[in-house]
Amino acid sequence: MLIGEVARRSGVSARMLRHYDSLGLVRPTGRTVGGYREYGPEDIRRIFHVEGLRSLGLSLRQIGRALDDPGFTPSALVGDLIRKTEQRLNRERELLDRLRAVDAAGPSGWQDALRTIELLRKLRSGDSARRQQAVLAPAEDVAMPAELLAEAILTESDLNVAGALRWALARAGGDGVAILAAGAVSDDVDVRRRAILALAELPGDDTTAVLTDALGDPDPTVRRRAALALGARGVTRAVPELVGSVVEGGNDVEAAEVLGTLARDAQWAARIMDALGDELTAHAADSAVRIRLTQALAEMPGTIALNLLRELARDRDRSVALLASALVGMLEERSDKGSASEQ
């Protein structure tokens, strides 16, 4: 088969076939009387082998070695190709993120675009102070795209910079919620924690929905942060997790305060009191847990916790009894003052 026919059937240009020949990669085994290249069945098969390996990203030199070295094993070479491809994809993703960030800023001209690019560069600096400065003191006339801030929040490990980013996002307007919502279901627990902290500071039904879903997160820190934010918004679905926070000791003071606020609703006051009472019974032998639960009772509105605290003032655990007794005295004094003012 002559080179033109091979090119037509294989899809490899005649020019490339000549290049393969010059490299010794695919040399036609025959020649016509007139001296033209003539390819046999084995030559055609080798052409397709070459094209198959090229599709994996191998260089022509690597392909020649793979086809001609009987002892060649592909595992190391394929592994190297995988690593290089992953690196290239990461670079492409970073470029795509930058392009999207510039587009989200809505630049009216190249000067606006260049200022946004400079902001991006600072936010990706290895110096945390420089990143924080970029957020708190941006260059003049540089808009802070909500999408860019949301993406930066999900990757920021420095607590001070993360706080500045959340502050800026709350002021920026725009829509960074979708990016944070995606972060809230990330496989990376640190990303989920950052996303929930940021969503907790943003109003709206959409953020409330994401926070509600986070109550089922396997990570207790994510659940606690979501519950605190939801409780502050009056979402009573957070009550079991808030009670759990008091029991476990994670953010227990904040959780108790939020439970006290929710208990102002008479419909939920009894349920919250029952939940705290049940936990006191369940942890009869755990002094630390019972002290936290007793302290939480002090956050309940009015005197609804007074009877339970009186019982705890006679508790066998002296630490619990002393704390409950002090709280009883405080509530009784508060009640007496309230009665006197009404007379």
LUMVOLO-13175 format. One record per residue (C-alpha): residue number from 1; residue in three letters; x, y, z. Coordinates in steps of 0.001 Angstrom, whole numbers. Each point is the difference from the previous one (the first is absolute). Layout:
LUMVOLO-13175
KOLSE, i, aa, px, py, pz
KOLSE, NUM, ALA, X, Y, Z
...
END
This chain:
LUMVOLO-13175
KOLSE, i, aa, px, py, pz
KOLSE, 1, MET, 0, 0, 0
KOLSE, 2, LEU, 1446, 3350, -1053
KOLSE, 3, ILE, 384, 2910, 2401
KOLSE, 4, GLY, -2972, 1941, -1343
KOLSE, 5, GLU, -2353, -2940, 499
KOLSE, 6, VAL, 1409, -630, 3495
KOLSE, 7, ALA, -539, 3644, 919
KOLSE, 8, ARG, -3590, -122, -1241
KOLSE, 9, ARG, -879, -3192, 1862
KOLSE, 10, SER, 1874, 666, 3237
KOLSE, 11, GLY, -702, 3699, 411
KOLSE, 12, VAL, 3733, 672, 448
KOLSE, 13, SER, 1277, 2593, -2447
KOLSE, 14, ALA, 2571, -940, -2626
KOLSE, 15, ARG, 2287, 2634, 1488
KOLSE, 16, MET, -183, -1659, 3436
KOLSE, 17, LEU, 584, -3437, -1548
KOLSE, 18, ARG, 3169, 1307, -1628
KOLSE, 19, HIS, 1030, 1418, 3382
KOLSE, 20, TYR, -553, -3405, 1618
KOLSE, 21, ASP, 2164, -1518, -2724
KOLSE, 22, SER, 2802, 2511, 533
KOLSE, 23, LEU, 18, -774, 3746
KOLSE, 24, GLY, 2, -3743, -627
KOLSE, 25, LEU, -3295, -253, 1862
KOLSE, 26, VAL, -2040, -1492, -2875
KOLSE, 27, ARG, 2041, -934, -3048
KOLSE, 28, PRO, -1852, -1511, -2965
KOLSE, 29, THR, 1324, -3464, -677
KOLSE, 30, GLY, -282, 297, -3748
KOLSE, 31, ARG, 659, 2244, -2960
KOLSE, 32, THR, -1620, 22, -3395
KOLSE, 33, VAL, 1973, -309, -3239
KOLSE, 34, GLY, -138, 3766, -165
KOLSE, 35, GLY, 1434, 353, 3527
KOLSE, 36, TYR, -3215, 1026, 1768
KOLSE, 37, ARG, -630, -1072, 3617
KOLSE, 38, GLU, -2184, -3065, 242
KOLSE, 39, TYR, -1550, -979, 3332
KOLSE, 40, GLY, -865, -3566, 922
KOLSE, 41, PRO, -2567, -1274, 2559
KOLSE, 42, GLU, 2540, 20, 2874
KOLSE, 43, ASP, 981, 3599, -867
KOLSE, 44, ILE, -3675, 1072, 123
KOLSE, 45, ARG, -436, -1744, 3320
KOLSE, 46, ARG, 3055, 1821, 1401
KOLSE, 47, ILE, -1415, 3345, -1156
KOLSE, 48, PHE, -3148, -618, 2042
KOLSE, 49, HIS, 2109, -1045, 2981
KOLSE, 50, VAL, 1935, 3267, -261
KOLSE, 51, GLU, -3206, 2051, -196
KOLSE, 52, GLY, -1468, -1848, 2975
KOLSE, 53, LEU, 3029, 770, 2164
KOLSE, 54, ARG, 36, 3619, -1188
KOLSE, 55, SER, -3571, 324, 1290
KOLSE, 56, LEU, 1387, -719, 3500
KOLSE, 57, GLY, 2368, 2930, -262
KOLSE, 58, LEU, 3219, -1950, -666
KOLSE, 59, SER, 2711, 1690, -1996
KOLSE, 60, LEU, 1162, -1608, -3257
KOLSE, 61, ARG, 3261, -981, 1686
KOLSE, 62, GLN, -1920, -1705, 2835
KOLSE, 63, ILE, -2206, -1758, -2554
KOLSE, 64, GLY, 3010, -1319, -1884
KOLSE, 65, ARG, 1447, -1397, 3212
KOLSE, 66, ALA, -3334, -1558, 993
KOLSE, 67, LEU, -380, -1761, -3343
KOLSE, 68, ASP, 3593, -1125, -523
KOLSE, 69, ASP, 1233, -927, 3492
KOLSE, 70, PRO, -1170, -3528, 902
KOLSE, 71, GLY, 771, 614, 3670
KOLSE, 72, PHE, -1923, 3264, 185
KOLSE, 73, THR, -2630, 166, 2766
KOLSE, 74, PRO, -2597, 2758, -265
KOLSE, 75, SER, -870, 428, 3690
KOLSE, 76, ALA, 2665, 2603, 881
KOLSE, 77, LEU, -572, 1966, -3183
KOLSE, 78, VAL, -3780, -26, 392
KOLSE, 79, GLY, 337, 1054, 3637
KOLSE, 80, ASP, 2177, 2931, -1042
KOLSE, 81, LEU, -2555, 977, -2647
KOLSE, 82, ILE, -2763, -88, 2612
KOLSE, 83, ARG, 1953, 2344, 2298
KOLSE, 84, LYS, 780, 2425, -2812
KOLSE, 85, THR, -3613, -35, -1178
KOLSE, 86, GLU, -1252, 706, 3529
KOLSE, 87, GLN, 2430, 2922, 289
KOLSE, 88, ARG, -1177, 1375, -3333
KOLSE, 89, LEU, -3645, -336, 1021
KOLSE, 90, ASN, 708, 1798, 3283
KOLSE, 91, ARG, 1601, 2853, -1932
KOLSE, 92, GLU, -2978, 101, -2345
KOLSE, 93, ARG, -2418, 67, 2950
KOLSE, 94, GLU, 1929, 2852, 1595
KOLSE, 95, LEU, -141, 1898, -3280
KOLSE, 96, LEU, -3730, -670, -282
KOLSE, 97, ASP, -526, 1263, 3562
KOLSE, 98, ARG, 1897, 3195, -802
KOLSE, 99, LEU, -1975, 567, -3172
KOLSE, 100, ARG, -3292, -545, 1809
KOLSE, 101, ALA, 1042, 2371, 2775
KOLSE, 102, VAL, 891, 2715, -2507
KOLSE, 103, ASP, -3279, -578, -1827
KOLSE, 104, ALA, -1976, 148, 3276
KOLSE, 105, ALA, 1506, 3421, 747
KOLSE, 106, GLY, -1618, 1320, -3186
KOLSE, 107, PRO, 2990, 2080, -1141
KOLSE, 108, SER, -930, 2908, -2243
KOLSE, 109, GLY, 3470, 114, -1521
KOLSE, 110, TRP, 3472, -1448, 179
KOLSE, 111, GLN, 965, 2208, 2932
KOLSE, 112, ASP, -2831, -1474, 2067
KOLSE, 113, ALA, 1004, -3490, -1081
KOLSE, 114, LEU, 3637, 604, 948
KOLSE, 115, ARG, -1003, 1295, 3451
KOLSE, 116, THR, -2067, -3141, 576
KOLSE, 117, ILE, 2928, -2163, -1122
KOLSE, 118, GLU, 2241, 1817, 2494
KOLSE, 119, LEU, -2548, -675, 2737
KOLSE, 120, LEU, 10, -3679, -931
KOLSE, 121, ARG, 3774, -88, 174
KOLSE, 122, LYS, -12, 1499, 3496
KOLSE, 123, LEU, -2687, -2380, 1242
KOLSE, 124, ARG, 2167, -2912, -1128
KOLSE, 125, SER, 3111, 1372, 1677
KOLSE, 126, GLY, 1904, -2268, 2372
KOLSE, 127, ASP, 92, 2893, 2506
KOLSE, 128, SER, -3122, -21, 2190
KOLSE, 129, ALA, 452, 3674, 919
KOLSE, 130, ARG, 28, 898, -3677
KOLSE, 131, ARG, -3175, -2012, -594
KOLSE, 132, GLN, -1733, 1693, 2907
KOLSE, 133, GLN, 1068, 3437, -1216
KOLSE, 134, ALA, -1383, -775, -3453
KOLSE, 135, VAL, -3408, -650, 1588
KOLSE, 136, LEU, -110, 2810, 2547
KOLSE, 137, ALA, 1690, 2686, -2099
KOLSE, 138, PRO, -642, -768, -3687
KOLSE, 139, ALA, 1358, 2269, -2682
KOLSE, 140, GLU, -2134, 2967, -950
KOLSE, 141, ASP, -3000, -767, -2213
KOLSE, 142, VAL, 569, -3751, 178
KOLSE, 143, ALA, -3257, -1865, 522
KOLSE, 144, MET, 128, -3041, 2245
KOLSE, 145, PRO, -1906, -2670, -1944
KOLSE, 146, ALA, -2042, -2181, 2350
KOLSE, 147, GLU, 902, -3104, -1988
KOLSE, 148, LEU, 3715, 720, 380
KOLSE, 149, LEU, -340, 574, 3738
KOLSE, 150, ALA, -2013, -3202, 431
KOLSE, 151, GLU, 2624, -2054, -1823
KOLSE, 152, ALA, 2759, 1561, 2098
KOLSE, 153, ILE, -1908, -817, 3211
KOLSE, 154, LEU, -109, -3694, -847
KOLSE, 155, THR, 3796, -228, -293
KOLSE, 156, GLU, 1109, 2459, 2700
KOLSE, 157, SER, 1601, -1654, 3034
KOLSE, 158, ASP, 1098, 3141, 1863
KOLSE, 159, LEU, -2734, 902, 2508
KOLSE, 160, ASN, 560, 3757, -219
KOLSE, 161, VAL, -72, 53, -3786
KOLSE, 162, ALA, -3041, -2292, -31
KOLSE, 163, GLY, -1833, 2384, 2328
KOLSE, 164, ALA, 844, 2943, -2242
KOLSE, 165, LEU, -1231, -1903, -3046
KOLSE, 166, ARG, -3313, -838, 1673
KOLSE, 167, TRP, -417, 3635, 1024
KOLSE, 168, ALA, 676, 1158, -3544
KOLSE, 169, LEU, -2378, -2588, -1462
KOLSE, 170, ALA, -2825, 1133, 2279
KOLSE, 171, ARG, 529, 3561, -1280
KOLSE, 172, ALA, 589, -843, -3647
KOLSE, 173, GLY, -3495, -1019, -1012
KOLSE, 174, GLY, -196, -2045, -3150
KOLSE, 175, ASP, -290, -3748, 91
KOLSE, 176, GLY, 2698, -2058, 1625
KOLSE, 177, VAL, -2502, -2341, 1650
KOLSE, 178, ALA, 88, -2583, -2791
KOLSE, 179, ILE, 3775, -381, 376
KOLSE, 180, LEU, -274, -315, 3786
KOLSE, 181, ALA, -2855, -2496, -368
KOLSE, 182, ALA, 2251, -2157, -2173
KOLSE, 183, GLY, 2717, 296, 2644
KOLSE, 184, ALA, -2467, -1123, 2682
KOLSE, 185, VAL, -162, -3449, -1605
KOLSE, 186, SER, 3706, -312, -811
KOLSE, 187, ASP, 1848, -3203, 853
KOLSE, 188, ASP, 2499, 2193, 1875
KOLSE, 189, VAL, -1268, 608, 3535
KOLSE, 190, ASP, 2030, 3217, 339
KOLSE, 191, VAL, -1695, 1409, -3102
KOLSE, 192, ARG, -3419, -913, 1441
KOLSE, 193, ARG, 816, 1746, 3276
KOLSE, 194, ARG, 1097, 3173, -1801
KOLSE, 195, ALA, -3105, -41, -2178
KOLSE, 196, ILE, -2367, -336, 2968
KOLSE, 197, LEU, 1710, 2816, 1916
KOLSE, 198, ALA, -446, 2297, -2984
KOLSE, 199, LEU, -3597, -1046, -678
KOLSE, 200, ALA, -840, 643, 3653
KOLSE, 201, GLU, 773, 3682, -541
KOLSE, 202, LEU, -2097, 355, -3147
KOLSE, 203, PRO, -3781, 542, 170
KOLSE, 204, GLY, -2583, -1574, -2246
KOLSE, 205, ASP, -2128, -3085, -451
KOLSE, 206, ASP, 2591, -1580, -2276
KOLSE, 207, THR, 2686, 94, 2686
KOLSE, 208, THR, -2476, -1284, 2595
KOLSE, 209, ALA, -744, -2973, -2246
KOLSE, 210, VAL, 3698, -881, -318
KOLSE, 211, LEU, 526, 381, 3750
KOLSE, 212, THR, -2978, -2262, 679
KOLSE, 213, ASP, 1477, -2699, -2227
KOLSE, 214, ALA, 3275, 352, 1920
KOLSE, 215, LEU, -1722, -1229, 3184
KOLSE, 216, GLY, 520, -3475, -1468
KOLSE, 217, ASP, 3723, 467, -626
KOLSE, 218, PRO, 2254, -2735, 1459
KOLSE, 219, ASP, 2327, 2628, 1493
KOLSE, 220, PRO, -1141, 1292, 3432
KOLSE, 221, THR, 1603, 3413, -528
KOLSE, 222, VAL, -1978, 536, -3195
KOLSE, 223, ARG, -3222, -1099, 1723
KOLSE, 224, ARG, 575, 2258, 3021
KOLSE, 225, ARG, 763, 3073, -2097
KOLSE, 226, ALA, -3035, -613, -2187
KOLSE, 227, ALA, -2225, -504, 3062
KOLSE, 228, LEU, 1189, 3214, 1648
KOLSE, 229, ALA, -719, 1993, -3151
KOLSE, 230, LEU, -3404, -1613, -506
KOLSE, 231, GLY, -980, 416, 3634
KOLSE, 232, ALA, 852, 3693, -198
KOLSE, 233, ARG, -2415, 187, -2951
KOLSE, 234, GLY, -2742, -1677, 1988
KOLSE, 235, VAL, 214, -3346, -1811
KOLSE, 236, THR, -1107, -2544, 2593
KOLSE, 237, ARG, 1342, -2983, -1966
KOLSE, 238, ALA, 3336, 948, 1539
KOLSE, 239, VAL, -1156, -742, 3575
KOLSE, 240, PRO, 1245, -3641, 222
KOLSE, 241, GLU, 3451, 984, -1265
KOLSE, 242, LEU, 116, 2999, 2356
KOLSE, 243, VAL, -818, -2251, 2964
KOLSE, 244, GLY, 2666, -2389, -1265
KOLSE, 245, SER, 2499, 2865, -61
KOLSE, 246, VAL, -691, 671, 3683
KOLSE, 247, VAL, 466, -3673, 815
KOLSE, 248, GLU, 3197, -417, -2032
KOLSE, 249, GLY, 1521, 3291, 1113
KOLSE, 250, GLY, 566, 1459, -3454
KOLSE, 251, ASN, -1208, 3624, -96
KOLSE, 252, ASP, -2182, -899, 2994
KOLSE, 253, VAL, -297, 3569, 1313
KOLSE, 254, GLU, -1121, 1334, -3380
KOLSE, 255, ALA, -2359, -2944, -451
KOLSE, 256, ALA, -1582, 591, 3413
KOLSE, 257, GLU, -576, 3666, -827
KOLSE, 258, VAL, -1691, -888, -3286
KOLSE, 259, LEU, -2163, -2620, 1726
KOLSE, 260, GLY, -1055, 2654, 2521
KOLSE, 261, THR, -1066, 2277, -2840
KOLSE, 262, LEU, -1987, -2783, -1717
KOLSE, 263, ALA, -1661, -891, 3317
KOLSE, 264, ARG, -1689, 3403, 34
KOLSE, 265, ASP, -2474, -1638, -2344
KOLSE, 266, ALA, -2415, -1773, 2377
KOLSE, 267, GLN, -530, -2748, -2561
KOLSE, 268, TRP, 3695, -930, 174
KOLSE, 269, ALA, 785, 849, 3628
KOLSE, 270, ALA, -1388, -3273, 1342
KOLSE, 271, ARG, 1765, -2061, -2693
KOLSE, 272, ILE, 3349, 1609, 727
KOLSE, 273, MET, -448, -449, 3744
KOLSE, 274, ASP, -945, -3660, -518
KOLSE, 275, ALA, 3066, -534, -2201
KOLSE, 276, LEU, 2327, 1506, 2610
KOLSE, 277, GLY, -1668, -2036, 2756
KOLSE, 278, ASP, 359, -3214, -1993
KOLSE, 279, GLU, 3714, 668, -491
KOLSE, 280, LEU, 450, 604, 3731
KOLSE, 281, THR, -1501, -3419, 651
KOLSE, 282, ALA, 2017, -1667, -2756
KOLSE, 283, HIS, 3275, 1393, 1371
KOLSE, 284, ALA, -625, -576, 3691
KOLSE, 285, ALA, 3606, -1104, 535
KOLSE, 286, ASP, 1733, 2674, -2077
KOLSE, 287, SER, 618, 3066, 2150
KOLSE, 288, ALA, 1430, 2167, -2793
KOLSE, 289, VAL, -3003, -570, -2265
KOLSE, 290, ARG, -2480, 643, 2824
KOLSE, 291, ILE, 1725, 3262, 893
KOLSE, 292, ARG, -269, 1192, -3610
KOLSE, 293, LEU, -3673, -977, -95
KOLSE, 294, THR, -618, 1789, 3304
KOLSE, 295, GLN, 1667, 3121, -1352
KOLSE, 296, ALA, -2189, -242, -3100
KOLSE, 297, LEU, -3097, 17, 2214
KOLSE, 298, ALA, 1036, 3429, 1221
KOLSE, 299, GLU, -457, 1310, -3555
KOLSE, 300, MET, -3664, -1009, -117
KOLSE, 301, PRO, -2399, 2963, 17
KOLSE, 302, GLY, -1889, 1071, 3107
KOLSE, 303, THR, -209, -2609, 2706
KOLSE, 304, ILE, -877, -3045, -2132
KOLSE, 305, ALA, 3166, -1788, 1170
KOLSE, 306, LEU, -474, 841, 3691
KOLSE, 307, ASN, -1657, -3258, 1110
KOLSE, 308, LEU, 2579, -2163, -1751
KOLSE, 309, LEU, 2820, 2059, 1479
KOLSE, 310, ARG, -1493, -437, 3480
KOLSE, 311, GLU, 151, -3744, -501
KOLSE, 312, LEU, 3601, 250, -1179
KOLSE, 313, ALA, 856, 2054, 3109
KOLSE, 314, ARG, -483, -3290, 1906
KOLSE, 315, ASP, 2077, -1997, -2491
KOLSE, 316, ARG, 2428, -2613, 1324
KOLSE, 317, ASP, 2751, 1619, -2064
KOLSE, 318, ARG, 1166, 2838, 2222
KOLSE, 319, SER, 1293, 2091, -2920
KOLSE, 320, VAL, -3353, -211, -1773
KOLSE, 321, ALA, -1903, 692, 3223
KOLSE, 322, LEU, 2027, 3110, 858
KOLSE, 323, LEU, -361, 1422, -3524
KOLSE, 324, ALA, -3735, -723, -93
KOLSE, 325, SER, -478, 1541, 3440
KOLSE, 326, ALA, 1733, 3195, -1095
KOLSE, 327, LEU, -2132, 158, -3133
KOLSE, 328, VAL, -3186, -559, 2033
KOLSE, 329, GLY, 898, 2956, 2196
KOLSE, 330, MET, 631, 2149, -3066
KOLSE, 331, LEU, -3304, -955, -1647
KOLSE, 332, GLU, -2008, 462, 3202
KOLSE, 333, GLU, 1508, 3447, 463
KOLSE, 334, ARG, -829, 839, -3607
KOLSE, 335, SER, -3554, -1261, 522
KOLSE, 336, ASP, -453, 2036, 3197
KOLSE, 337, LYS, 1187, 3165, -1723
KOLSE, 338, GLY, -2359, -644, -2893
KOLSE, 339, SER, -2939, -466, 2375
KOLSE, 340, ALA, 860, 3157, 1933
KOLSE, 341, SER, 163, 2071, -3148
KOLSE, 342, GLU, -3463, -1190, -1029
KOLSE, 343, GLN, -1578, 1138, 3295
END
